[in-house]
Each structure stands twice: as C-alpha cells, then as structure tokens.
Amino acid sequence: MQVLKEGDKFYDAYLNGDVDTARRSLEQAIQFFQSPRADILESGGHAGIVYFTYARLYALEKRTGNDAAAEAALTKARSWNEKRYQLAGETNSMRLEECRLFNTPEKIVEVADRLDNAATSGKGPKYIHNIQKR
C-alpha cells in the first residue's frame, strides 16, 4: 500500500497541474512504477498501472500536438496493455481481441478520460482546461 500511496502524489500533480506539470508528473510516475521499489506490486496490477499512466501521457501529448511524443507513449501503452493481458493468463481469442480493442488510439484516450473524469467528478485534469483557454 505504501508504494501505491507514494505513486498517488504523481497522479495528484497530474490532475491539478498545468500541461508541463502534468507531463512531468506522468513521466515521474512511469519512472517510479518501473523502478525496483514497485516490484512488490502484483505483476498484473503493476502492468495495469503503467498502461494507464502511458495512456494518460498519450492523451496529453496528442492534445498538445506533440505527435512524436504521443506516438512513443502510444507504443508503450500498447506494450504494457499486452503485458497486462499476458500476465493475467488471458490468451483465449476473445480476450486477445479485447486487448487489441484497448490498443486503439481512440480507446486509449477514452480509458484515460474515463479514469480522470471518475477521479475529478467529471471535470477532468486541469491541464485540459488550460489548453482550451488558449
């Protein structure tokens, strides 16, 4: 639980920060959750956390027009999503198709937005509002 609490500080900064703060906090979260400190997490849940973090980073980079960084985050999100399914032993064709569906750019943004909206009572992260004001 301590590892998850420590990781929450990055997520809080992401939800409440401007674009640069949100990006930096996601990058720090990725680094943290891929460090040996996070090795104590259950492997499937661990892969899920990293997948969702890359999904958020993809959405942020896409919204800010940083296409190269968005593509890199998309590739990482897809890889971690596949790992998440593999670790769960989900190898039947229906579950593999579900995994592929969760790897589309649209679905990855949808997942990130759904999680963020749930955490903010539908408001989403503040960085989005900053972009819309420009």
C-alpha positions as CSV (number, residue, x, y, z in Angstrom):
1,M,0.0,0.0,0.0
2,Q,2.9,2.4,0.7
3,V,4.1,2.1,-2.9
4,L,0.6,3.0,-4.2
5,K,0.3,5.9,-1.8
6,E,3.7,7.2,-3.0
7,G,2.5,6.9,-6.6
8,D,-0.6,8.9,-5.8
9,K,1.4,12.0,-5.4
10,F,2.3,11.9,-9.1
11,Y,-1.3,11.4,-10.0
12,D,-2.5,14.3,-7.9
13,A,0.1,16.6,-9.6
14,Y,-1.1,15.3,-12.9
15,L,-4.8,16.1,-12.2
16,N,-4.1,19.5,-10.7
17,G,-1.2,20.8,-12.8
18,D,-0.7,22.7,-16.0
19,V,0.5,20.9,-19.1
20,D,4.1,20.9,-18.1
21,T,3.4,19.8,-14.5
22,A,1.0,17.1,-15.8
23,R,3.6,15.8,-18.3
24,R,6.4,15.8,-15.7
25,S,4.3,14.0,-13.1
26,L,3.3,11.3,-15.6
27,E,6.9,10.8,-16.6
28,Q,7.9,10.6,-12.9
29,A,5.1,8.1,-12.2
30,I,6.3,5.9,-15.1
31,Q,9.9,6.1,-13.8
32,F,8.7,5.3,-10.2
33,F,6.5,2.4,-11.2
34,Q,9.2,0.9,-13.4
35,S,11.8,1.1,-10.6
36,P,12.7,-1.7,-8.2
37,R,10.6,0.0,-5.5
38,A,7.4,-1.0,-7.4
39,D,8.5,-4.7,-7.8
40,I,6.5,-5.6,-4.7
41,L,3.2,-4.9,-6.6
42,E,1.2,-7.8,-8.1
43,S,2.5,-8.2,-11.6
44,G,-0.8,-7.8,-13.5
45,G,-1.9,-4.8,-11.4
46,H,1.6,-3.3,-11.8
47,A,1.4,-3.6,-15.6
48,G,-2.1,-2.1,-15.5
49,I,-0.8,1.0,-13.6
50,V,2.0,1.5,-16.1
51,Y,-0.5,1.0,-19.0
52,F,-2.9,3.6,-17.6
53,T,-0.1,6.1,-17.0
54,Y,1.1,5.8,-20.6
55,A,-2.5,6.1,-21.8
56,R,-2.7,9.4,-19.9
57,L,0.6,10.5,-21.3
58,Y,-0.6,9.6,-24.8
59,A,-3.8,11.7,-24.4
60,L,-1.8,14.6,-23.1
61,E,0.7,14.6,-25.9
62,K,-1.9,14.2,-28.5
63,R,-3.9,17.1,-27.1
64,T,-0.9,19.3,-27.1
65,G,0.1,18.5,-30.6
66,N,3.3,16.7,-29.7
67,D,2.9,13.9,-32.2
68,A,6.3,12.3,-31.8
69,A,5.9,12.0,-28.0
70,A,2.3,10.9,-28.5
71,E,3.4,8.1,-30.8
72,A,6.1,7.0,-28.3
73,A,3.6,6.9,-25.4
74,L,1.1,5.1,-27.6
75,T,3.6,2.4,-28.4
76,K,4.5,2.0,-24.7
77,A,0.8,1.9,-23.7
78,R,0.1,-0.8,-26.2
79,S,3.1,-2.9,-25.0
80,W,2.1,-2.6,-21.3
81,N,-1.6,-3.4,-22.2
82,E,-0.5,-6.6,-23.9
83,K,1.7,-7.5,-20.9
84,R,-1.2,-6.9,-18.6
85,Y,-3.3,-9.4,-20.5
86,Q,-0.5,-11.9,-20.7
87,L,0.2,-11.7,-17.0
88,A,-3.4,-12.3,-16.3
89,G,-3.2,-15.5,-18.4
90,E,-5.7,-14.1,-20.9
91,T,-4.8,-16.0,-24.0
92,N,-8.1,-17.1,-25.4
93,S,-9.2,-15.4,-28.7
94,M,-12.0,-13.3,-27.2
95,R,-9.7,-11.8,-24.5
96,L,-6.9,-11.2,-27.1
97,E,-9.4,-9.3,-29.3
98,E,-10.4,-7.2,-26.3
99,C,-6.8,-6.5,-25.7
100,R,-6.5,-5.3,-29.4
101,L,-9.5,-3.1,-29.0
102,F,-7.9,-1.4,-25.9
103,N,-4.9,-0.7,-28.0
104,T,-6.5,1.7,-30.5
105,P,-5.6,5.3,-30.0
106,E,-9.3,6.2,-29.5
107,K,-9.8,3.6,-26.8
108,I,-6.6,4.6,-25.0
109,V,-7.8,8.2,-24.8
110,E,-11.2,7.0,-23.8
111,V,-9.7,4.9,-21.0
112,A,-7.6,7.8,-19.8
113,D,-10.5,10.2,-19.9
114,R,-12.8,7.8,-18.1
115,L,-10.4,7.3,-15.2
116,D,-9.6,11.0,-15.0
117,N,-13.3,12.0,-15.0
118,A,-14.1,9.5,-12.3
119,A,-11.3,11.0,-10.1
120,T,-12.5,14.6,-10.7
121,S,-16.3,14.3,-10.7
122,G,-16.4,14.7,-14.4
123,K,-14.1,17.8,-14.6
124,G,-11.0,16.1,-16.0
125,P,-7.4,17.1,-15.4
126,K,-6.8,20.9,-15.1
127,Y,-4.3,20.8,-18.0
128,I,-7.1,20.2,-20.4
129,H,-8.9,23.4,-19.3
130,N,-5.6,25.3,-19.7
131,I,-5.3,24.1,-23.3
132,Q,-8.9,25.1,-24.1
133,K,-8.3,28.6,-22.8
134,R,-5.6,29.2,-25.3
